[in-house]
Amino acid sequence: MVAADAGALPSPASLENPNSCLVIIGQILSVLVPLIIWFAPLPLELETKHCFAIVGFMIVAWITRAMEFALTGLIGCFLFWALGIVRFPVAFSGFANDTPWFLFGALLLGTVATRSSIARRLAYFVMLRVGVTYPRILLSLIVTDFLLTFIVPAGAARVVIMASIAIGLVEAFNLPPGSNVARGMFLVLTYTANIFDKMIIAGAASIAARGLIEKVGGVTLLWSYWFIAFLPCSIVTVLAAWWLTLKLYPPENVALAGGRDYLRAEMRNLGTLSPLEKRAAVLMAAAILLWLTDFLHHISPAVIAMGAGLFALLPRVGVLEIEDLRRLNYLPVFFVAAAVSMGAVLEATNGLHVLTGSVFAFVQPFMTNIIMTTIVMYWTAVVSHFFLASEISMLGATIPLVMEFAKTDGLNPLLLGMIWTFAAGGKLFVYQSGVLIVGYSYGYFAARDLLYMGALLTVIEFVMLLLLVTFYWPLIGLH
């Protein structure tokens, strides 16, 4: 087993140096900024101004990673309540929302996939079927990354799983870490793990975005609808990422001897399907089938995830043990709950209306039709992501504003929310995502490699999104 669990991976904040200049500056600013806003003579209602002060603390701390994301969120919710800005049910409303519990269930399912070896078995199976030349191995890594998104709904966990396979292949091929083959494999598995989380509702960022779209936007967003809406883009991304990697990092040798022997040896080590794997496979297949058909039964994705995860923990079921529950990393769940709570507090104190009028005042005149709206929203989100650090802090802080803007200007909240969330997948720098940090930490690719790949894929995804919005989404009723 490569990683303990999908839920036991280090959080993005834990991968940062706690004594770095950015963190120290962030810790100072996270105290000064809220104090300045709290006592500033702003032309706002007192309740709104004090809400902005606490929100300022949360956003500054999230951007600079002054402390763990979840801790920041919990402190913010506590201050909303303790300082009398809103009552307890509003300050902690996100914890009573189904969004964080969707993530909790998803983390349990990810633990099922890794503990049972189903994830690794799937990866080896796909790679043996696709082929062992470098182009085919590269394609199989991307396809496997995409397929694993369904059963390991956490990008960082998938990077750990796929990285162990890539390291084995690099060793089997006797390649140095700086070779094009090694760089290409690690770069593409890292970047696609990040971006597939936006095309499927998987991982903390997209799950939080879905919850905020529903809560603040007042719309219903089905798991299957999101999947169908981005399915063409998923297919194009697989092919585009594969083609770009081959062009940017052409292999020293196309035919890589020893790859098939390595994969077969790993499959032999896994042995035949164990009873645990069979039970895990049935459980995850049932969950995926229910997610894909939620347009028929309308059971919440959170109910499905929680139900499957808790069922796996039942005595005598034998898929997960209670120790797996104890080892689960609950911090992403707390973060998502806090982000949803922050949106609710901003709405309750009229802060959303004030912020939306200020933030979107500049871009609103350019949004004259669906094409211009897509262009403006996509690139505004991409640029905002440079300043709002990781995607979870970026989406948690901005989705409520996007939803309020959509409702105020008579636009479709679901359309704008999906565009904005998808745009968060475009990244150029390592600091923008915990998934990228995990992949970068293996040392197989440099920051400039990510910059080149990220810039090209961000443009490709933009073109694809324009085509989706113009031709495909109206066919499925999204316009």
C-alpha positions as CSV (number, residue, x, y, z in Angstrom):
1,M,0.0,0.0,0.0
2,V,1.4,3.4,-1.0
3,A,-0.6,5.8,1.1
4,A,-2.5,5.2,4.3
5,D,-5.8,6.6,3.2
6,A,-7.3,9.2,0.9
7,G,-8.3,11.0,4.0
8,A,-5.0,10.7,5.8
9,L,-2.9,12.7,3.4
10,P,-1.1,15.9,4.5
11,S,-3.1,19.0,4.0
12,P,-1.7,21.7,1.7
13,A,-0.9,23.9,4.6
14,S,1.2,21.2,6.3
15,L,3.4,21.1,3.2
16,E,4.3,24.8,3.6
17,N,7.2,26.0,5.8
18,P,5.5,27.5,8.9
19,N,8.5,29.9,9.2
20,S,8.4,31.2,5.7
21,C,8.2,35.0,5.1
22,L,4.7,34.6,3.5
23,V,3.3,32.7,6.4
24,I,4.8,35.2,9.0
25,I,3.5,38.2,7.0
26,G,0.1,36.5,6.7
27,Q,0.0,35.9,10.5
28,I,0.6,39.6,11.1
29,L,-1.9,40.8,8.4
30,S,-4.5,38.4,9.6
31,V,-4.5,40.4,12.9
32,L,-4.0,43.9,11.5
33,V,-6.5,43.7,8.6
34,P,-9.6,42.8,10.7
35,L,-8.7,45.4,13.3
36,I,-8.4,48.1,10.7
37,I,-11.7,47.1,9.1
38,W,-13.4,46.8,12.5
39,F,-12.5,50.4,13.6
40,A,-12.5,52.1,10.2
41,P,-15.1,54.8,9.7
42,L,-16.7,53.0,6.7
43,P,-20.2,54.0,5.4
44,L,-21.7,50.6,6.3
45,E,-24.1,49.1,8.8
46,L,-22.2,48.1,12.0
47,E,-23.2,44.5,11.5
48,T,-21.9,44.5,7.9
49,K,-18.6,46.2,8.8
50,H,-17.9,43.8,11.6
51,C,-18.7,40.8,9.3
52,F,-16.2,42.2,6.8
53,A,-13.6,42.4,9.5
54,I,-13.9,38.7,10.3
55,V,-14.2,37.7,6.6
56,G,-11.0,39.8,6.1
57,F,-9.2,37.7,8.7
58,M,-10.4,34.5,7.1
59,I,-9.4,35.4,3.5
60,V,-6.0,36.8,4.4
61,A,-5.2,33.7,6.5
62,W,-6.4,31.5,3.6
63,I,-4.4,33.4,1.0
64,T,-1.2,33.5,2.9
65,R,-1.7,30.1,4.7
66,A,-1.0,31.8,8.0
67,M,-2.5,28.7,9.6
68,E,-4.3,25.5,8.6
69,F,-7.4,26.2,6.4
70,A,-9.8,24.4,8.7
71,L,-8.5,26.2,11.8
72,T,-8.9,29.6,10.1
73,G,-12.5,28.6,9.2
74,L,-13.4,27.4,12.7
75,I,-12.0,30.6,14.3
76,G,-13.9,32.7,11.8
77,C,-17.2,30.9,12.6
78,F,-16.5,31.2,16.3
79,L,-15.9,35.0,16.0
80,F,-19.1,35.5,14.0
81,W,-20.9,34.0,16.9
82,A,-18.9,35.2,19.9
83,L,-18.8,38.8,18.8
84,G,-22.5,38.9,18.3
85,I,-22.4,39.4,14.5
86,V,-24.9,36.6,13.9
87,R,-26.5,33.9,16.1
88,F,-24.9,30.5,16.5
89,P,-27.2,28.7,13.9
90,V,-26.1,31.1,11.2
91,A,-22.4,31.3,12.3
92,F,-22.1,27.5,12.1
93,S,-24.8,26.9,9.5
94,G,-22.3,25.2,7.1
95,F,-22.0,22.3,9.6
96,A,-25.7,21.6,9.2
97,N,-25.4,21.7,5.4
98,D,-25.0,18.5,3.5
99,T,-21.9,19.8,1.6
100,P,-19.2,19.0,4.2
101,W,-20.8,15.6,4.8
102,F,-20.7,14.9,1.1
103,L,-16.9,15.4,1.4
104,F,-16.8,13.2,4.5
105,G,-18.5,10.4,2.7
106,A,-16.2,10.9,-0.3
107,L,-13.1,10.6,1.9
108,L,-14.5,7.4,3.4
109,L,-14.9,6.0,-0.1
110,G,-11.4,7.1,-1.1
111,T,-10.2,5.2,2.0
112,V,-12.1,2.1,0.8
113,A,-10.4,2.4,-2.6
114,T,-6.9,2.6,-1.3
115,R,-7.2,0.2,1.6
116,S,-8.6,-2.5,-0.6
117,S,-6.0,-2.0,-3.4
118,I,-8.8,-1.5,-5.9
119,A,-7.3,1.8,-7.0
120,R,-3.8,0.3,-7.7
121,R,-5.4,-2.8,-9.4
122,L,-7.4,-0.5,-11.7
123,A,-4.3,1.5,-12.6
124,Y,-2.2,-1.6,-13.5
125,F,-5.1,-3.1,-15.4
126,V,-5.6,0.0,-17.6
127,M,-1.8,0.3,-18.3
128,L,-1.4,-3.3,-19.3
129,R,-4.3,-3.0,-21.7
130,V,-3.3,0.3,-23.2
131,G,0.4,-0.6,-23.8
132,V,3.9,0.0,-22.5
133,T,5.5,2.3,-25.1
134,Y,6.0,5.8,-23.7
135,P,3.0,7.4,-25.6
136,R,0.7,4.6,-24.4
137,I,2.0,4.6,-20.8
138,L,1.4,8.4,-20.8
139,L,-2.1,8.0,-22.1
140,S,-2.9,5.2,-19.6
141,L,-1.7,7.4,-16.7
142,I,-4.1,10.1,-17.7
143,V,-7.0,7.8,-18.3
144,T,-6.4,6.0,-15.0
145,D,-6.2,9.4,-13.3
146,F,-9.6,10.2,-14.7
147,L,-11.2,6.9,-13.7
148,L,-9.8,7.1,-10.2
149,T,-11.6,10.4,-9.7
150,F,-14.8,8.4,-9.3
151,I,-13.5,6.1,-6.6
152,V,-10.8,8.3,-5.0
153,P,-12.5,11.8,-4.9
154,A,-9.4,13.6,-3.7
155,G,-6.7,14.9,-6.1
156,A,-3.8,14.7,-3.6
157,A,-4.7,11.1,-2.8
158,R,-4.7,10.2,-6.5
159,V,-1.3,11.8,-7.0
160,V,0.1,9.7,-4.2
161,I,-1.4,6.5,-5.7
162,M,-0.3,7.3,-9.3
163,A,3.1,8.6,-8.2
164,S,4.0,5.3,-6.7
165,I,3.3,3.6,-10.0
166,A,5.2,6.3,-12.0
167,I,8.3,5.9,-9.7
168,G,8.2,2.1,-10.2
169,L,8.1,2.7,-14.0
170,V,10.9,5.2,-13.9
171,E,13.0,2.6,-12.0
172,A,12.0,-0.2,-14.3
173,F,13.1,1.8,-17.3
174,N,16.4,2.9,-15.6
175,L,15.6,6.5,-16.3
176,P,17.1,9.5,-14.3
177,P,14.6,11.8,-12.5
178,G,15.5,14.7,-14.9
179,S,14.6,12.7,-18.1
180,N,11.8,13.8,-20.3
181,V,9.9,10.6,-19.6
182,A,10.0,11.0,-15.9
183,R,9.2,14.8,-16.0
184,G,6.3,14.2,-18.5
185,M,4.8,11.4,-16.4
186,F,4.8,13.2,-13.1
187,L,3.8,16.5,-14.6
188,V,0.8,15.2,-16.4
189,L,-0.5,12.9,-13.6
190,T,-0.2,15.9,-11.2
191,Y,-1.9,18.5,-13.4
192,T,-4.7,16.2,-14.5
193,A,-5.4,15.1,-11.0
194,N,-6.0,18.8,-10.2
195,I,-8.2,19.6,-13.2
196,F,-10.4,16.4,-13.2
197,D,-11.6,17.5,-9.8
198,K,-13.4,20.4,-11.5
199,M,-15.0,18.3,-14.2
200,I,-16.4,15.8,-11.7
201,I,-17.7,16.9,-8.3
202,A,-14.8,15.4,-6.4
203,G,-12.5,16.9,-3.8
204,A,-13.0,19.7,-1.3
205,A,-12.9,22.6,-3.8
206,S,-15.7,21.4,-6.2
207,I,-17.8,19.9,-3.4
208,A,-17.6,23.3,-1.5
209,A,-18.4,25.1,-4.8
210,R,-21.5,22.9,-5.4
211,G,-22.7,23.5,-1.9
212,L,-22.3,27.3,-2.2
213,I,-24.0,27.4,-5.6
214,E,-27.0,25.6,-4.1
215,K,-27.2,27.5,-0.8
216,V,-26.4,31.0,-2.0
217,G,-27.6,30.7,-5.6
218,G,-30.8,29.0,-4.6
219,V,-30.5,26.3,-7.4
220,T,-30.4,22.5,-7.4
221,L,-27.2,21.0,-8.9
222,L,-27.2,17.3,-9.6
223,W,-24.0,15.3,-9.5
224,S,-24.9,13.7,-12.8
225,Y,-25.8,17.0,-14.4
226,W,-22.3,18.4,-13.6
227,F,-20.7,15.2,-15.0
228,I,-22.7,15.3,-18.2
229,A,-22.1,19.1,-18.7
230,F,-18.3,18.7,-18.6
231,L,-18.0,15.2,-20.1
232,P,-16.9,16.5,-23.6
233,C,-14.3,18.7,-21.9
234,S,-13.0,15.7,-19.9
235,I,-12.5,13.7,-23.1
236,V,-10.7,16.6,-24.8
237,T,-8.6,17.2,-21.7
238,V,-7.4,13.6,-21.7
239,L,-6.3,13.9,-25.4
240,A,-4.9,17.4,-25.1
241,A,-2.8,16.7,-22.0
242,W,-1.4,13.6,-23.7
243,W,-0.5,15.4,-26.9
244,L,1.0,18.4,-25.1
245,T,3.2,16.2,-22.9
246,L,4.5,14.3,-25.9
247,K,5.3,17.6,-27.6
248,L,6.9,19.3,-24.6
249,Y,8.7,16.3,-23.3
250,P,9.5,13.9,-26.2
251,P,10.9,10.6,-24.9
252,E,14.6,9.7,-25.1
253,N,13.4,6.3,-26.1
254,V,9.9,5.6,-27.4
255,A,10.1,1.8,-26.7
256,L,10.7,1.4,-22.9
257,A,11.9,-2.1,-22.2
258,G,10.8,-3.7,-18.9
259,G,7.6,-1.9,-18.4
260,R,5.3,-4.8,-19.1
261,D,7.3,-7.1,-16.9
262,Y,7.1,-4.5,-14.0
263,L,3.3,-4.1,-14.3
264,R,2.8,-7.9,-14.5
265,A,5.0,-8.4,-11.4
266,E,2.9,-5.8,-9.6
267,M,-0.3,-7.5,-10.6
268,R,1.0,-10.8,-9.4
269,N,2.0,-9.2,-6.1
270,L,-1.6,-8.1,-5.7
271,G,-2.8,-11.6,-6.3
272,T,-6.4,-12.6,-7.2
273,L,-9.3,-10.4,-6.1
274,S,-9.7,-10.8,-2.3
275,P,-13.1,-10.9,-0.6
276,L,-12.3,-7.4,0.7
277,E,-11.7,-6.1,-2.8
278,K,-14.9,-7.7,-4.1
279,R,-17.0,-6.1,-1.4
280,A,-15.2,-2.7,-1.9
281,A,-15.8,-2.9,-5.7
282,V,-19.5,-3.7,-5.3
283,L,-19.9,-0.8,-2.7
284,M,-18.1,1.8,-4.9
285,A,-19.9,0.6,-8.1
286,A,-23.2,1.1,-6.3
287,A,-22.3,4.6,-5.1
288,I,-21.1,5.6,-8.6
289,L,-24.2,4.2,-10.2
290,L,-26.4,6.1,-7.8
291,W,-24.5,9.3,-8.4
292,L,-24.8,8.9,-12.2
293,T,-28.6,8.3,-12.0
294,D,-29.5,11.0,-9.4
295,F,-31.6,12.7,-12.1
296,L,-33.9,9.7,-11.8
297,H,-34.1,9.2,-8.0
298,H,-33.0,12.7,-6.8
299,I,-31.2,11.3,-3.8
300,S,-28.6,13.8,-2.7
301,P,-25.0,13.0,-3.6
302,A,-24.2,13.6,0.1
303,V,-26.7,11.0,1.2
304,I,-25.1,8.5,-1.3
305,A,-21.6,9.2,-0.2
306,M,-22.4,9.2,3.5
307,G,-24.5,6.1,3.2
308,A,-21.8,4.1,1.3
309,G,-19.1,5.3,3.7
310,L,-21.0,4.4,6.8
311,F,-22.1,1.1,5.4
312,A,-18.4,0.3,4.8
313,L,-17.8,0.8,8.5
314,L,-20.6,-1.4,9.8
315,P,-19.5,-4.5,11.8
316,R,-19.2,-7.7,9.8
317,V,-19.3,-5.8,6.5
318,G,-15.5,-5.9,6.6
319,V,-14.6,-3.1,4.2
320,L,-13.4,-0.5,6.7
321,E,-12.4,-0.8,10.4
322,I,-13.1,1.8,13.1
323,E,-9.4,2.6,13.1
324,D,-9.8,3.8,9.5
325,L,-12.4,6.3,10.8
326,R,-10.0,7.4,13.6
327,R,-7.2,8.0,11.1
328,L,-9.4,10.0,8.7
329,N,-8.3,13.6,8.1
330,Y,-11.3,15.6,9.1
331,L,-9.8,19.1,8.5
332,P,-11.0,19.4,4.9
333,V,-14.5,18.7,6.1
334,F,-14.3,21.5,8.7
335,F,-12.9,23.8,6.1
336,V,-15.8,23.2,3.7
337,A,-18.3,23.7,6.5
338,A,-16.6,26.9,7.5
339,A,-16.6,28.2,3.9
340,V,-20.3,27.5,3.5
341,S,-20.9,29.2,6.9
342,M,-19.0,32.3,5.8
343,G,-21.2,32.6,2.7
344,A,-24.3,32.4,4.9
345,V,-23.1,35.1,7.3
346,L,-22.2,37.4,4.4
347,E,-25.7,36.9,3.1
348,A,-27.4,37.4,6.5
349,T,-25.5,40.7,7.1
350,N,-26.0,42.1,3.6
351,G,-22.3,41.8,3.0
352,L,-22.7,39.9,-0.2
353,H,-24.7,42.7,-1.8
354,V,-22.1,45.3,-0.8
355,L,-19.1,43.2,-2.0
356,T,-20.8,42.1,-5.2
357,G,-21.5,45.7,-6.2
358,S,-17.8,46.6,-5.6
359,V,-16.1,43.6,-7.1
360,F,-18.1,43.1,-10.2
361,A,-18.8,46.8,-11.0
362,F,-15.9,46.9,-13.5
363,V,-16.7,43.7,-15.4
364,Q,-20.5,43.9,-15.6
365,P,-20.6,46.3,-18.6
366,F,-18.7,43.9,-20.7
367,M,-21.1,41.0,-20.1
368,T,-23.4,41.8,-23.0
369,N,-24.1,38.2,-24.2
370,I,-23.3,34.6,-23.3
371,I,-19.9,34.5,-25.1
372,M,-18.7,37.8,-23.5
373,T,-20.0,36.6,-20.1
374,T,-18.1,33.4,-20.4
375,I,-14.9,35.2,-21.5
376,V,-15.1,37.7,-18.7
377,M,-16.0,35.2,-16.0
378,Y,-13.4,32.7,-17.0
379,W,-10.4,35.0,-17.1
380,T,-11.6,37.0,-14.1
381,A,-11.6,33.8,-12.2
382,V,-8.1,32.8,-13.5
383,V,-6.6,36.1,-12.6
384,S,-8.3,36.1,-9.2
385,H,-6.8,32.7,-8.5
386,F,-3.3,34.2,-8.7
387,F,-4.1,36.4,-5.6
388,L,-6.5,34.1,-3.7
389,A,-3.9,31.3,-3.5
390,S,-5.3,27.8,-3.3
391,E,-8.5,26.8,-5.1
392,I,-10.4,26.0,-2.0
393,S,-9.8,29.4,-0.5
394,M,-10.5,31.0,-3.9
395,L,-13.8,29.3,-4.4
396,G,-14.9,29.5,-0.8
397,A,-14.3,33.3,-0.8
398,T,-15.7,34.1,-4.3
399,I,-18.6,31.7,-5.1
400,P,-21.0,33.6,-2.8
401,L,-20.1,36.8,-4.6
402,V,-20.7,35.2,-8.0
403,M,-24.0,33.9,-6.9
404,E,-25.2,37.2,-5.6
405,F,-24.0,38.9,-8.8
406,A,-26.0,36.4,-10.9
407,K,-29.2,36.9,-8.9
408,T,-28.8,40.7,-8.8
409,D,-28.2,41.0,-12.6
410,G,-30.8,38.4,-13.7
411,L,-28.2,35.8,-14.8
412,N,-28.3,32.1,-14.3
413,P,-26.5,31.3,-11.0
414,L,-25.9,27.7,-12.1
415,L,-24.3,28.8,-15.4
416,L,-22.0,31.3,-13.7
417,G,-21.2,29.1,-10.8
418,M,-20.1,26.2,-13.1
419,I,-18.0,28.5,-15.3
420,W,-16.3,30.1,-12.3
421,T,-15.6,26.7,-10.6
422,F,-14.2,25.2,-13.9
423,A,-11.9,28.2,-14.3
424,A,-10.4,27.5,-10.9
425,G,-8.8,24.4,-12.5
426,G,-6.5,26.6,-14.6
427,K,-3.2,27.0,-12.7
428,L,0.2,28.2,-13.6
429,F,2.0,28.1,-10.2
430,V,2.5,25.4,-7.5
431,Y,1.1,27.5,-4.6
432,Q,-2.3,27.5,-6.3
433,S,-3.3,24.0,-5.3
434,G,-2.5,21.4,-2.6
435,V,-2.6,18.8,-5.3
436,L,0.2,20.6,-7.3
437,I,2.2,20.9,-4.1
438,V,2.0,17.2,-3.5
439,G,3.1,16.3,-7.0
440,Y,5.8,19.0,-7.1
441,S,7.2,17.6,-3.8
442,Y,8.4,14.4,-5.5
443,G,11.0,16.5,-7.4
444,Y,10.5,15.2,-10.9
445,F,9.5,18.4,-12.5
446,A,10.3,22.1,-12.1
447,A,8.1,25.1,-11.6
448,R,8.7,26.3,-15.1
449,D,7.4,22.9,-16.4
450,L,4.2,23.6,-14.6
451,L,4.0,27.1,-16.0
452,Y,4.3,25.9,-19.6
453,M,1.9,23.1,-19.2
454,G,-0.6,25.1,-17.2
455,A,-0.6,28.1,-19.5
456,L,-1.3,25.9,-22.6
457,L,-4.0,23.8,-20.9
458,T,-5.6,26.9,-19.4
459,V,-6.1,28.3,-22.9
460,I,-7.3,25.0,-24.3
461,E,-9.8,24.6,-21.5
462,F,-11.0,28.1,-22.2
463,V,-11.6,27.4,-25.9
464,M,-13.4,24.2,-25.0
465,L,-15.6,26.0,-22.4
466,L,-16.6,28.5,-25.1
467,L,-17.7,25.7,-27.3
468,L,-19.6,24.0,-24.5
469,V,-21.4,27.2,-23.5
470,T,-22.3,28.1,-27.0
471,F,-23.4,24.8,-28.5
472,Y,-23.5,22.0,-25.9
473,W,-24.9,23.4,-22.7
474,P,-28.1,24.8,-24.3
475,L,-28.9,21.3,-25.5
476,I,-28.9,20.1,-21.9
477,G,-30.9,23.1,-20.7
478,L,-28.1,25.2,-19.3
479,H,-28.1,28.7,-20.7
